[in-house]
Amino acid sequence: MINTDIQYCRGAGCLLRDSCKRAKDEKVDGEVWFADEPFRIINGKFNCDLYWGKSQTSIFDQLNDTTNGETGADKQTDGGESRT
């Protein structure tokens, strides 16, 4: 099964690659990948706002539990219109 809930990254040159859930070596058809590595060196310091470690996975799991695994189109409503 292809996971489309996360955007992947090659992690080339990334200091956090070994612990990041986004970092993968090989692409599987249908997966979403970053065109460029998302990390940057800012003022000589490594920065990646899109790092996905253990705490991010925990948050993602909690959100899935809250929505019963329904995402995207599954959660769409009729736009708030009431039916009588």
N, C-alpha and C positions, 0 to 999 in steps of 0.2 A: 504494500500500500504506500502511496506517495503522500508525504506530509506537505500540504500546501499552506499550513498555518505559520510557517517560519521561512524567512528568506535566508538562504545559505551564502557562505563566503569561503573562498579558497584559503584565506588566512595567511597568504604569503607574506612573510616578514612580520607577522603579528606576534607581539610578546605574550598575548593571552590565548593563542591558538590551541594549546593543549587542554585548556579548561573551558573553552567556548563551545556551546552546542551548535552554533552556526557554522563552525569550521568543518569542512569536509574535503576529501581529496578528489572524489569522482562525482560527476553530475549524473543524475538519473533523469530520463525524459519526464517532463511535467513539473519538476521542481523549479522553484523560483530562486534565482541567484543574483547577488549584487553584480553590477557591471564592473565596478571598481571596489577595491578593498575599502571598508567603511572607516578604518582607523586613520588618525592623523597624528603628526608630531606637532604640538603647539608649544611654542616657547621652550623647546628642548624636552618637553614631557610627552610621553605616550598617552593618547586619549582615544577611546572608542565608546561612543554613546550607544552603540548597538550591541555591545557585549551581552551574551546570553549564558549566564552561569547558573549555579544551583538556586540562588534566590529568585531569579527570573523564571526559572522552570516551576518553582513552587507557586509563584503568583499566577502563571499561566494555567497550572493545574487547578488552582482555586477558582479562577474565572470559568474554566470549563465545567467544574462541579456546580457552580452557581447557575450557569445557563443550561445545565444538563447536556452539555456537549453540542448544543445548537449554536451555530454561528452564521454570519452572513445572511443569505436569503432565508435560512431557516427561522431567523428571528424577526423577519420583516412583518409589519402589521399592515392594517388597511389605512394607515395614515392618521389614525386617531378618530376616524369617523365612527359614530355609534350607530348600531343597527337596532331598530325597534320593530 
